[in-house]
Structure formats: C-alpha cells, structure tokens
C-alpha cells in the first residue's frame, strides 16, 4: 500500500539539503544585477509546494549553522574533504533566510549541531506527543528517523518514504540505517567506515547478521555469509572496531539537542507582505509578486487549512473554475457547439488519447474552449465497465473535419503537432493554426522556463492544473485515458482547452508587443508545425540487418578495448563506474587531477579524459570505449527496436521548444547526435536507406555560421572572400600567416579553420591553444593577427557583448531573442560562458531560422511540383535537409531544391547549398 500522510502533519524541512540541490539544478537564475537567485527560487518553490499540498499549521525550516559541530570534536577530519561553499551559493543564504522568515515560517539554525540533529530531536519530541512528522529532505541519512510517527518526503521527486519504503529502497529497516552508514562510510561527510567495505558488502553483512552489535558479539559467524571477502571480515572487524565505533557515532543523528522551542510552539505565523514584496522584487520573482498583489502569499492562505477542507483562498481551490465545463454526450448539444465553433474567430482544442506515441495513439476524446472559463469535452472512446453511451468517433470527426481543415476559424493549442498527428490517423489534416502556446512561450523566452502546459499555467495564470497522474495513477498501475471515469476525465480534458485558451491570451499579449517576435512565431515556428508533422509521419527506412551486424562488430571492439584497459590498469575494473575509474586513474596510476566534482572528488567527465588522453593511454582507451558503447546502446541496438510495426520505418519526434537557440532537436531516435567524424558513426548513417526505385538526397548549407558572421559583422575582407567564392579557411590562413592564397599549406589551413570556428564559438586563446596543441602565446598571436586583418569581426563581437550586458539578450537576423540569464552573473566563469554564448547565439540562432525558413519554402515547392510518391523531405539535421526522391526525377529536383534553399534568405554574402545523392544517407552526405 502506498504511503499516506495523515492530515495536518508537523513538517520539518532540511533547508541545507535543498539549498545545495537547488543550487546545482538548472535553471541557474540571476536577477538584472547578475546576482544569483536560482537556489533561492528552488527552495522557496519547494516550500510553497509542501504548504499547498499538506496545509500544515506547524513547521520549521532548519539550516546548518556556521562553524564546527560536536562531530568535529569526535573526528577532526569530519567533512574535511568538502570544497568551500561557492560564492554564488553563499550570497543566496541571507536573502533565502529572509524570505523564509517573511513567509511566517519558523527558521532554525542551532550552533554546534547539524540541521539533521535539530530535525531528529524535533521529530522525536513530536512523536513522544503522539504527533505525526513529515521530514522534507533528499538526504538518505534521515532514513534512520523513519518510524510509525515519522515519514520522509523528497519534494524534488515527490516521493514519500515510510518504513516499508525504506526497506524497499535500501534493503534494510530504518533502525539499521545507522549501521549501514557506519559500515560503508560516507565520502561526502568523510565518515571512514570499514576499509574497502562498500554498500553491497555492508548490506550483505546487515542482512545476514542484523546489526553491528551482533557482528561484534559473534564476528566468526560473518565468515559463513555469502559475499565476497566474508572470510577476512571477522579479522577486519576486530582490527578496525575503534574506527567502526567512531563512524557509528558520527552517523547517528542526535535526538536530544537542547532547543528553546518545542514542536507545538513552531506554528506558521502571518506573513510580512511588505518584506516579501521587497525580497521578491530584489530576486525578480515576478509571478510571485503578481500573486502577492492578487491573492496574498501561499502561507497566509494555507496555514489554517487542512487536507480535507482547504481555506477559502487556497490555491487548491482552483483560480480557474470548472463550473462552466460540460461533457457532451448527445447530438443536440454537440451540434450546438459545432455552430459556436464555426462562428468563432478562433478556439482552443486538445485531444485525449491512449498513448504519447503519435504513431500508435487512439483518439479517446476532444475538448474545446471558445471563451475563458467555458469549455466542453466530447468523449468518443471511454470503454471502462459502466461507461455511459457516447457519440461515435466517426460521427464526431465527420462533423469536425471541415472545421479543423479550414483556415478559419483559427486553431489554438499546446503542442499542436501532436494533435495534428492524431487527427491524421483519422484522415483529417489540421489547418488554420493561429497559435501554439508552447511555441509562443518558447519564442518569448526560450530559457525563461519549461514550455509544458502545467509550468506555463503556473507561471502565467497562477493556476496549478489537474495532473494526469492524479486521475490515471502512476507507474506500472497507471491506466490509459479510455479507462478513466468521465467524472474525472471530463474536467481534466476541458481544463486543458480552457487553460490553453487563457495562456494564448496572455502569451499573445507578450509576443505581439515585440513585432520581431510575432514574426518569428507566425512566419517561422507556426508554419513549420504541419511540415514537421509530414516528415514525422513519413519516417525513414532503416536496414535492421546492417545495424545488427554492426552491433556485433562493436561488441567485439568493446571487448578488445576493455582488455586493453585492464592491461594498462594492471587489473580488471568496471569501465562504466566513475568511482572505480577515479581509483584507477588518480589513486593507483597517479594521473594529475584536472577538475573536481562539486563534492570534491576527482572528475572523470569527458573533457577531463580528453585532456588526459593527450599524455596517457588509459583515458584515451576509456574515451574510445565510451563513444562506441554509446553508439551501440543508442543506435545500433536500439534503432531496429524503434521500427513501427505497420510502416516498418523509424519515426522520430522533432522538438521546436527545447534548445536555447531555436535549433530543432529530435528524440526517439535522436538524429542530431549520430557521429559523423568516426567510421562507426558513418556506418550508422549507412543504415538509413532509400526504398526500391528511390535515392537519398542530402542538401546542406556550406559554412553557414561563418557566412552569417560575415553578414552580421560586415567585415570587408570576410565579405569579399565569400563573395568571390574563395576557400574561407585558406583565405583566412593567407591573411593570418601573411602568405599568398596559393601558397597556404595544409597545416596553415587547419589552424586557420580552428581560428575561424573557435572565434564564432567565443573561444579564448587558452581554448585555441589546447585545440591546436600549441603554446598559449602562439594561439594569442593567431587571434591578434586575425582581428588585425578582420577588424569588423572584433568590432561586432565587442558590440554584441555590450548589447547582451545591456539588454540581457542578443538577437538573430530575424529578430529571435536569445536570452542570457547569466550575462551579469557575479561568478566570473558563468559570466564568461554567457559572454561566449552571446557571440555564438546570433549565428547559431540565425542558422536555425534559415534552415526553418528553407524547410517552409521547400515544403511549399514540393506541394506544387511533386506529385504523390515523387519526392519527400524526410529529415532535418543541423544545417542539412534529407530527401527521398524517385530515381528518374533526381536531376530536376536536385537543381530546384538547391535553388530554393539558397534563396531562403538574402545575406551580404552568397548562401551556398551543396547536394549529394546515394543509396543511403552516408553516401548522400
């Protein structure tokens, strides 16, 4: 049975735990002054969620106090390996504490002990009084506190942990958690534990013996247990009994801290509205500021409420009412709504289906909204036992088809591409797209938030919509929409349409206030929706046998690399384990530590291994192994399993609202990340094949970002080189090295190419020196010479940095805004990264806009020039479009498609598209 929290729990929040989690989790928010606010936002958001969900009357938010604790007296090196707190985190503590107090929440920081000890003591006191305590933490150490009166909740994952949950998650009872931590130690707290005893061994010992006391009383019995190293464990226990005793003392949470306040004195107080306004203004939490003005703080609306009877102003009483939602079960009501839809200028609609897979989902119902607060749900396929009679799907869609396929009225949705797919399954081609709130939010600010409906509803409407999990359940027990009773399904579905309509009204106001953003939305993003739908529906043919053969070859190569790694290391180890890799590389082989993780351990991240691979063989082998392993699991093994049973093709999903710069991304499969620089990656592309009688044609833009740099900077030398059709890297080399164009060597061209691409990505002299493996001063000389010969580029870069700092965003050629939230960050590394992004974003974003415009133009051309079965646009990858074209028509289509792509936009330099043809994607590229 799932864990249940009793009404009005006493809530204790591990503020320190959440502060660190929120700091390292994206998005890394800053205010206009560049001061970090992300950790504040994360913790306050968590507090708000807790209060809205459980309506406590008593709670405390507990933070670690400054300075050492009693554990440092027991063991001087306790937490000694932790790196200093980052300045960007330290600066957020004071305003966070101020917000917590302004919300009226009791805040505790007790000297000499940790937050865990304060929480443990208060939970014990509450339990003694017969009161239930809910501890909000992400720290597994707290599992030792769980009992009949105490439960844990991880608000970031929304998971509850009672005693059964502890057993299910950790394999032991709550009262054994202290012994587990004592045996295995804790690297984050620097608790030593028994030498060479990890979690697996510690669990085996506890499951076999029950406790450390039992082990010490009868150590020889451990030798009979079935785990690796059991025979030597009795001796190890005796030898290290003192370390084990100290570890247990360190791991045990105190339950008897002297506190001035008892649980019943920790009540939620009236919030300080004036102070909250001041703090939210400083942090620039605009939505919460608006909420203060309209409804007051969440603590004022929740502290006196219970789970069963929310207070009158609680956010659990939806600000969006369901009073005017209807469920349509009869023809008369449905036909009345059909008339209203026909007469409307625009309406919002949404589909409810059996699956998120657009190629398999069946339509269960549709919802509509014409005016805010008024919505209807038309069920057509709820088939649970006792479901009422519904209008047939065929009848409903027949009536809607002429409306949905007409340019007027306008259609408004949230992720309309999905709804378009569902309608296609029933012979309806959605037309007249007036707005998609997901895309409107994305165009308004691609990095401002996520762009799903629930997030946008909270952000713009202050409304928390009904969650799908609330009516369908979670995990393995989740039911499909057709099985959900109409009493629950109808309000959920109708609310989707209503919320979408109200989001449209808010977001259209924001986007249309900036003409360039309105053009990006209406001329690029919205017209692209049906084009992507066509491409996804058509899919791509793949050769499953070729991929299976490649998987076998990669498996053999992986085994070779594994054996090679073992030979270099001198022993076997798990190549996929960061912990074991740390031991091998930095403890045993004594390789230099390039970078550390947030917890202070040596990093084994890709960029670290890349740097070490220059001088040491094992990191190079690990890198090769990682690359091949990822290729195998992501593509050669997985692609054949992704073939649709009906079409026998792979159907990806393109995403318009994911990347910060406007580029499309894709998933299931991800077509953007198939390696092209390795032979193995190119072989994966060989599996993307043309059907009988067709060829694959790939057309991509040549050096598009460098051409955009020439356009944006108007540098005469750069514009001249492109205008005369010169090899831009050779031309750059001639300028930088002071030689004639025909005397440029291969090595000079290679270095010039690195300079060209390095500069458009904002690379520093240090980065260039590492890439070319040359001294830093030499790299700096290249850059200085480049800017001397191309001064317009330097001027553009400086102007762009200044604009980014002034406005907080940069723009593409077409006016798409690319926001840079950390451009004024106090942390120098983050600010520099934002400055580099400011240089590159207009080029990458403009390239994204150009390829999207090209797709729209190409689709328009194919719609008029290509008859059914002659030519299809099947993929978009970075600056490349891929087509499936009938063999006998290749020449005419190639000439015209290249022309269409080259004319997608007029720049100060020629836009060049290059085409290739083959039996598969690799041959055509």
Secondary structure by P-SEA (a helix, b strand, c coil): cccccccccbbbbaaaaaaaaaaacccccccccccccaaaaaaaaaaaaaaacccccbbbbbbbccccccccccccccccccccccaaaaaaaaaaaaaaaaacbbbbbbccccaaaaaaaaaaaaaaacbbbbbbcccccccccccccbbbbcccccccccaaaaaaaccccccaaaaaaaaaccccccccccccccaaaaaaaaaacccaaaaaacaaaaaacccccccaaaaaaaacaaaaaaaaaaaccccccccccccccccccccaaaaaaaaaaaacaaaaaaaaacccccccccccccccccccccccccccccccbbbbccaaaaaaaaaaaaacccccccccccccccccccccbbbbbcccccbbbbbcccccccccccccaaaaaaaacccccccccbbbbccaaaaaaaaaaaccccccccccaaaaaaaaccccccccaaaaaaacccccccccccccccccccccccccccccaaaaaaaaaaaaaaaaaaaaaaaaccaaaaaaaacccccaaaaaaaaaabbbbbbaaaaaaaaaaaaaaaaaaaaaaaaaaccccccccaaaaaaacccccccccccccccccccccaaaaaaaaacccaaaaaaaaaaaaaaaacccccccccccccccbbbbbbbcccccccccccccccccccccccaaaaaaaaaccccccbbbbbbbbcaaaaaaaaaaaccaaaaaaaaaccaaaaaaaaaaaccccccccaaaaaaaaaaaaaaaacccaaaaaaaacccaaaaaaaaaaaaaacaaaaaaaaaaaaaaaaccccccccbbbbbbcccccccaaaaaaaaaaaacaaaaaaaaaaaaaaaaaaaaaaaccccccccccccccccbbbbbbcccaaaaaaaaaaaaaaacccccccbbbbbbbcccccccc
